[in-house]
Structures are given as structure tokens and as C-alpha cells.
């Protein structure tokens, strides 16, 4: 179908490291919610800013990749493009 925008990318990422990074971010945010320690929030904001605004890898991404390699798991490559969920598909019709 011509005219459709395909979210597939030629780049790949390690699925295991990506999920671990998301888990670490969630744990940091829970830690901030529980303790109210602002340095935790600053760390998450800096990590996110580096991820979004620069071509460099974010600190949590580097840590996640290192932890996955340390455990001995082989990288599980996946496409870097966005994923469409069923809900996203439904809302795109509106």
C-alpha cells in the first residue's frame, strides 16, 4: 500500500538489554516515589535527555548491555523501529 509510513528500521538493538534498561528505569522511578530523593529523579532525567537529544548511548543503556553480557546471555537482536500494538492500530483509524 503506497503512502503508508513503515516504522521498520534497518538498525537493530538487543531486546534483552532494552528490557533490562526499562526495568532499571522503572525501579529508579519507584525508588524516587518511595524516598522522594531528588538525585534519583535527576539521574533519570539526565539518562532520558542523553537518550533522546544526543547520538550517544545513555548510561542506563550502557549498564544494561554490560549486565546482560555479564550474565552470559547471547544478544537477542530486534528491529529498532517502533512497535504498533493493537490499541495503537485502533486509535490510528480515528
Secondary structure, 3 states (H helix, E strand, C coil): CCCCCCCCCCCEEEHHHHHHHHHHHHHHHHHHHHHCCHHHHHHHHHHHHHHHHCCCCCHHHHHHHHHHHHHCCCCCEEECCCCCCHHHHHHHCC
